[in-house]
Structures are given as C-alpha cells and as structure tokens.
C-alpha cells in the first residue's frame, strides 16, 4: 500500500482524493499518515491544519 501511495502522490493532490484512489480510506489513511510522519510524503500546511482538503505530494527527495 505504501508503494501505491507513493505512486499516487507523485502528482500533488488532495489527501482524501489520493487515499480513495488507493483503496478503502479507513485502511489507507494510517499508512498515508505514516508516510507523512516519515517525510516520504509532504503536506501543504501553511493554509490550514491537516485534513481531507490538504494538498499532499511525494517528498522531493523521494522522487526518482
């Protein structure tokens, strides 16, 4: 699932949109949050707190 999330978020998109593309949101979100915690994914938090409408993308150093 982590590999799929990395693929999906190569293009920046809303957190819930990307999570839903991978599978069941309730199963995907813990993995997504873990990747954010590990800085493999990055979130735009300047405009507000983390939520379903937060833009998430693959961390620049994680891109190949």
Secondary structure, 3 states (H helix, E strand, C coil): CHHHHHHHCCCCEEHHHHHHHHCCHHHHHHHHHHHHHCCCEEECCCCCCCCCCCEEEECHHHCC
